[in-house]
Amino acid sequence: MSPVRGARIGLAISLFTLSVTTVSAVDLGAVNPGIDPGSLNRSQQDTREYYDLLQEEREGPSPLDEPVIDQEAEPVAPEPAAGARTILIKRFDVSPSVVLSPEEIAAVTDKYLNRKLDINQLMGVVNEINVLYATKAKVIARAVLPKQKVSGGVIKIKLIEASLGKIRVEGNEHTRDSYIQDRISLQPGELIRLDLLEDDLITYNRWNGMTLKGGLIPGEEYGTTDITLHANEGQQYIVNVFADNAGRETVGRNRVGVTAQVASLFGLRDRLFLGATFSEGSKNAWGSYDIPIHRSGTRIGVAYNFGDIKIIEGPLEPLNVTGESSNTGITLTQPITAKRTYDWDTQLSYIHKTSDSYFDSVKLVNTTADDLVLGTNLRFFDQGGTWLTSHAVTFGQSDSVKGRDYFIYIGSLVRLQYFRNASSLIFRSRWQLSDTNDLPSFDQILIGGVASVRGYTEGLLAGDAGYALSVEYAYPLRFAKGWSQRANVFTFLDTAAAFPFRGDDGPSHKSEDFLTSVGAGLDFDVVHSVSFKLSVGVPLRNKSIYRQDDYRINALLNWKAW
């Protein structure tokens, strides 16, 4: 996985708990999620995460066995002694070793004592010690037979175990040398363990949004090796401008937006993200900043979101319904491990949310909520693609909830699968459970729209519990090579359910809680930096109950401006 892709996935996962959703003051979303500022913001967050996932799928898989160390420097070895005579061996004088124990060395040399050996046989003894080195952890080490004057049958064997001289960094225009060097556990003078260096590089590359590749060269002093770290920082600045028609009719279906990213603001791999979306009846802006605070990859981040809406269509339009919402959060992310085939991190977040609702400019209610969120994220990489799974539990408190306190569990599982014929598949699933039946609208699961069930209005249904499943298969159009760098046709099946509270005596599940759709579309590059995705979704379930059209066309135009 490329550094930029890893950073983007890392951002999507870290914001998983720091959702830009807010509480509706009068909880209008419990009646109609299409007119509630909190549920509108949550829908936009779901859509952004879906767009991020599409970008990951477009970039394809990365080889799992890509080396992070370019070469291994061999220690400088003196020329062996010359001559063809034999020597009666009384003792081997072997220099001290950090890697091999005296017993291991003796097991090789003792069997040759009191025997006559020529130079070739002595080199055979040396080679046996080198074979022993090969069974150990990856080290730069070699046994050599130096030039010597033999006296009393004593043969000297020198063990050269390379120690670290210096660490140099190249190609790091936007990252401080000291930041990179501090993430390498090897210290000058220590034995170079290639396995430890490889682990450090894999860990660094996974959590810092860039790649390092190590090169080994002979050091300035005899028996030392220098490490040169070649940095590929990717893009320092990324700006995307997009337009889609995936919004809600109540506040404007057509939307435009912009996102901006700085990968290393102060040279510490500290990331800044900014974004905004606009429709006829809504405005939303967000920003986040996170910075590493420990060499293990621990990050602390802050995020803020603000949005307002105005109902421009529907039965409430004459009432001049408007709303404001905001949330502020802080997140601590701790990587657990990073290997070639998987990584794992955990998160702790605190989020404060506020919302105001107005009817004809008169504020009715102000609602606040406070959430403590514990989350974990895992990714598994194989030759065919990537698995991603996230799990989070929320301990919340809000005046709008009976008893004030509530508990929510949210999980997700995603598979990005790549086939040899250049086709691909995206499987998405998410689910939500809660211990209460009157969640505020910002915490309810929403279904309908491009992020869940295409063919239906965005955020058509909301509930305290529910699920969403989607499968999308894309196949390349090879005949389009002449007019587009990339063109795929795709088909999909979406299904989801949201289970609202219907009263103490009402059934928990009803047939109208479920939505299902099928569809197809085209995804291609207009030019190198501009892409376009068009889909047609056909609702199959409860279309007449919710007065949905026979089909729904969604379009996304994205321009990578920088």
N, C-alpha and C positions, 0 to 999 in steps of 0.2 A: 504494500500500500504506500502510495506516495506521501511525502510529508504534508503537503497541503490537504490531501484527502484525509489523512489521519487527524489533522487539526480540525477540519470541518466536521468530521464525525464526532471527534471529541467535544466540539462546541454543541452539536445537536444533543448529545447525551447529557452534557453538563446542564443544558437549559431544560432538560426533560422535567426536572423538578422545579426549575425556576420559570414556570410558565407565565406568559404575559397575560394572564386572565385575571379578572377582577370581579368583585361582588356587586350584584345589582342591588340598589338600595331597597327597592320594593320587590325584588326577586321576580321581575316580569318574566324572566326566562322560565320559571316554573309553569307559567301559563302558555307563553309563546316565546321560544328561544330566539326567534327572528327579530325581536324588538328589544332585547336585553343587551346592554353594553358589555357585561361580563362574558356572556356566551359568545358574542360577536368577536371579542378579543381572543377567546380560546380557539374559535374556528380559524382565525388568522394564524395562530401559533401552529395548529395542526397542519395547515396548508404549507407553512414555511418548512416544517420538518419533512413533509412529503416532497417538496421541491429539492431540499438538500439530498434526500435519498435518491431522487432521480439523477442528480448530478453525480453521485457516487456510482450509480449503475452505468452511466455513460462512460466513465473513465476506465472501466474494466478492471480485471484483477492484476495484481503484481506478483512476480515470481517469489515463492517462499524461500528458495535457496539462494537468493541474491547475496553475494558475499558482502560483509561489512568491513573486512580487512583485505586489502589489495595483495599484499605479499608478506612473506615471512623472511626477515633478514637472518642469514646464517652467521653465527659467531665466527670471528676471524680465527683461523686455525694455523698454528705453526706447521712448517714442513716436517714430515716424519724423518726419523734418522735413516740414513742410507746404509747399505751393506748387506751381504748375503750370509754372514757367519751366524752360527747358532750360539745361544747363551743359556747357561744353566740358571733357571729362575729360582731365586731364593725368596724374593719378596716383591710385591707390587706396592709402590708408593703412589697412592691415588689422592689427589687433592680433595679437600672437603667439598661436600655437596649439600645444597639446601633441598634438592628434590629427591635424591636417592639416600637410603639409610646405609650405614656401614655394613649391615647384614646383607642387604641386597647386592652391594658391590662385592663383598666377600664370596657370595654364592657364585659369582662369575669368575673371580680371579683365583680362588683357592684351588680349584681343580687343575690349575696349570703350574702350581708350585712344584719345585724339584724336577722339572722337565726342561729339556733343551728345546728352545723355540727359535726359529729364524724370524726375520722381519715381517714376512707375510703372516706367520702364525701370531705374532704380536699384534698386528693390525686386526687379526680376527678377534682377539680379546677385546680390543677397543670397540670393534663393531658390535660385539655382544652387549657392551655397556650402552651403546647407542640404541640398540633394540630395546633395552630396558627403559631408556628415556621415552621411547615411543609409546610405551604402555602407560605412561603417566599422563597427568593433565597436560594440556597444550602448553609447552614451554619452548623457549628458544635455547637449546642446550645441545652440547656435543662433547663427547670424549675424544681427545686427540693424543697422539704419541709425539711429544716434542723432541727436538734435537737434544741429545744428551750424551754424556760420557758414562758408560755403564761401569759400575764398580761394585764388587761383592755380590753380583747377581741381583741387584736391585733395579727394577724398571720403574721409571716415573710415567704416570698417566695423568694428564691434565684434564680436568673437567671445567669446561667453559659454559657457564650458565648466565645468559645475558641479563643484565639488569637495566632498568630504565634510566636513560640519560635525560632527555628533555622531551616535552610535549609541545609541538608547534601546531598552529591552526592557520589554515589557508581558506580563502574564499568567503569569509564571514564578514560581509559588508555591514550587516545590520545586527549582528550579535557580538557581544563583547568576548574577547579571548578568555578572560577570567571566568565568565559564566560557563563556557564550554569545558575549560580545563578542570573546574571544580566538580564537574559531573563524571569525571574519570577517576575511578578509585585507585588506580596505580599511582604510586608516588616515586619520585626520583630516587634511585638507589635500590628499589625493590626488584625482585625477580619478576620478569615479564611473564604473566600468565595470559596466554591468548584467549582462553575460555572466559576469564574475567573481563578482558577488554571487549570481547565480542558481546557479552551480556550487557556491559555498560553502553555500548553503541546501539544495540537493539532497544534498550530501555530509553535512551535519549531520543532516538528517532521516533519512537512511538508516541512520546508525550510532548514533544516540543515543536511539532509542525515543520520540521526540516530534517535533512538526512546528513549524517556524518559517515565518512568512510575512512578507515585507518590505513595508513601506509607505514611500513617499518624500514628504517635505513640504519646503517652502522652509525654508532654514536661517535662523539669526538674522542672519548677515552676508550682504551682497550677493554673489551668485555661488556660494553654498553650498547644499547640500541635506542635510537630516538623514534618517537611516534609522531607522524604527521597526520593531522586530522583534516581531511578535505571536506569542506562544508558546501552543501547545496541547500540554500535557504528558500528556494521557491520564490514566489512573488511576495514582495513586502507590502504592496498595496493592491487591493482588489475592490473594484467597484462594479456592481451589476445594476442595471436598470431594466425593469420588467413591466409588463402589462398583462392582465388576464381578465376574464369575465366570470370568475369563480365566486364572486361575492353574493350577497343576499339582496333580493329586490327591495327589501324594506329600507336599506341604506345605500343602495346602488350596487348593481351587479358588476359593473365595469370598474376596475381598479388599476392604478399605476403605483409603482413603488421603486425604491432605491435601497440598496444595501452597500455598506462600505466596511472594509476590514483592513486593519494594520496588524501585521503579523508579529512585529517586535518593536513596540513603540519606543522603549528606552534601552534597547539592546539586551533585554533580559528575557526574551521570548514572552513578553507580556503583551497580551492581545487586546485590541480594542475593536468592538463591533458597534456599528451604528446602522439604523434603518428606519424607514418610514413608508407607510402606504396611505393612499388617498382614494376615496370614492366620492360620489356626489354627496353622500350623507354621513361620511365617517372620515376621521383622521386618526392615525395611530403612529406613534414614534417610540423607538426603543434604543437602548444602548447598554453595553456591558463591557466590563474591563476585568481581566484576571491576570495574576502575576504569580510565578513560582516563588515559594518561600522556603523551600528546602531542596537539597540536592536529590532527594528521593523522588521528586516530582510533585510534591504537595503544592497545591495552588489555592489561593483565596481569590474570590471574585465577587464583584458587586454588579447588580443589574437594576435598571429602572425602565418603567414603561408608562406611557401616558396615552390615553385615547379619549375621543369624544364622538358622539353619534347624534344624528338627527333623523327621525323617521320621515322618509320622503314618499313612502308608498304604503298602502294598506289602510285598514279601518281606523288606525290611530293617527293617521297623518293630520287630520283637522285639529287634533288636540295639541299639536306642537310638542310632541314628546322628544326630549333630548336627554343626554346623559354624559357623565364624565367618569372616568375610572383611572386608577393608577395603582402601581405596586412597586415596592422596593424590596430587594432581596440581597442576601449575602450567602455565598456557597463556599464550603471547604471541600476540596476534592483530593483524595489520597489514592494514588496508584498502589495496587497490591503487588502486581507482577506484570511483566511483559516478556513474552517469548516469541519465537518466530511464528508459532501456530496459534497463539491466543494472548489476550491481555484482560486485565480485570482491575476495576477501580471502584471506590466507594465514595459517597457524597453525604454531606450534612448541610441542609439549607434552612434558613429562616426567611419567611416572606411575610411582609405586612401589606395588606390590600385595603383599598378604600374605594368607595363608589358613591356618586350622587345621581339621583334621578329627578327629572323636572317634568312637570306638565304645564305648558304655557308659561315657562320661565319661573314657576313656583317650585322651590325645592320641597320635595315631600319627605324624604328620609335620607339620612347618611348612614351607611353601613361600613363597618370595618371587620376585618378578619385577620387572624394570625395563624400561620402554618409552620410546623416543624416537620421537615421531610428527611427521611433516611432512605438513601437509594444506593443501588449497585448496578454496574454495567459490565457485561462480558461480551467479548468478541472472539470468535473462533475462525481461523483462516485455513483453507485447504486449497488444493489445486483447482477445484471447481468453483470456488467463490468464498463467501463470507456469511457466517451466522452472527447476528447481533441480538442480544436479549437484555432488557432493562427491567428492573423491579424497584418499586418505591412504595413506602408506607408514609402516610401523612397523618399527623396528629394535629387537628385543627380546632380553632375556637372562633365562633362567630355569633353575634346577637341574632342572626336570622335562623339559627338552628335550635330546635327544641332541646333544652338541656345544655346548650352552648357548645359542648364538645362533640367532636366527630372523628371518625377513623376511616381512612380510605387506603385501599391497596390497588395499585395500578401496575400491570405487567405488559410486556410486549415481546414479540419474537419476530425477527425479520431474516429472510434468506435472500441473498443476492447470488444467483447461479448463472455461470457462464458456460456455454457449450462450444464444442469444437467448430461448429458451423457458423460461429460469430453471433449466434442468437443468444438471448438472455432471458432470465425469468426473475421476477420480483414477487416474493411471497411476504405479505404483511399481516400481522395479527396483533391485536391489543385487547385488553380486557380490564374491567374495573369492578371492584366489590366495595361495599361500605356497610358500616354497622348502623347507619341511620337511614331513614326514609324521607328526610327533608333537607337534603344537601342544598346549600346555596348554588345558584346557577353556574357560578364560575367553576365549581368543582364537579359538575355533572358531566357525564360522557355525552358527546354530541355525535350524531350520525347524519349523513347526507352531505353530498358535495365531493369535490375532487380528492379530498384527503381520506374519505371513507367509502361512500357509496355514490359513484358517479351516476348521472341520470336523474338525480333528485336535487332539490334545492339545498344549499349549504345550511348545515345545522338544523335540518328539518325536525328531528326528534331529539329529546334530551331525557336523561334518566339518571337515577342514583347508581345504577349498575348497568352493565351491558358489555358488548363485545363488537369487534369489527374484524372481518377477514377479507383479504383481497389477493388475487393471483393475476399477474400481468405477464404476458409472454410477448417478446419483441423479436422480430426477424429482419435481418438487413435486406434492403432492396439493392441488389448488386447492379442493376441496370441504371441506378441513379448516380453512379460514380462520376458521370460526366458533368452533372450540374449541382452536386452537393457532396461535401466531404463525408457526410454521414447521413443516412436516411434509413429509418426503420418503420415498418408497419407493426402494429401491436394489437392484441386483443386482450380482454380482461373479463373477470367475473368478480363482483363485489357483493358481499352480504354482511349485514350488521343488525344489531338489536339494541334498543335502549329501553330500560324498564323503569317507568316513573312510579311514584307513590300514588295510589288511587283510593286511599282511605283504609281504615282498619279492616273493613269487611270486603274490600275489593280484591279481585284476583291480582296476583303479582305479575303475571304474564298474560298478554292478550295477542291475538294475531296481528293487530295493527302496530305492535311494537317492532315488527321486523321489516327490513327493506332488503331487496335483492335487485341487482342489475347486471346486464351484460353490455359489452360494447367493443368498439375498435377505434383505431386512430392512426395518425401518422406523426412521426417525430423526426425532424431533419434540421440540418444546419443551412440557414439561408446564405450566410457567408461565414468566414472563419470565426467571428466573434458574436454572431447572431444565430440563435436557435429558435425553432418554432415547434410547438406541440399542439396538435388538434385531436380531440377525442369526441366520440358520439356515444352517449350512454343511454340505454333503453331500460326504463324501470319495469320490473316484472311483478312486483308485489305491492299491494295497497296503493296503486297509482290513483285510482278513482277516489279513495277515501281522502287523500291529501291533495287532490286536484292537481296532479302533476301532468306535465305534457307527455306526449307519446315518446319523445326523445329530448335529450338535452345536449347541446354542443358546448364544449369547453375549449378555450384556446389560451395558450400561454406563449408570449413573445418575450425572449430574454436577450439582452445585449450586454456582453461583457465589455464594459466601456474602458476598463483599465485592468 
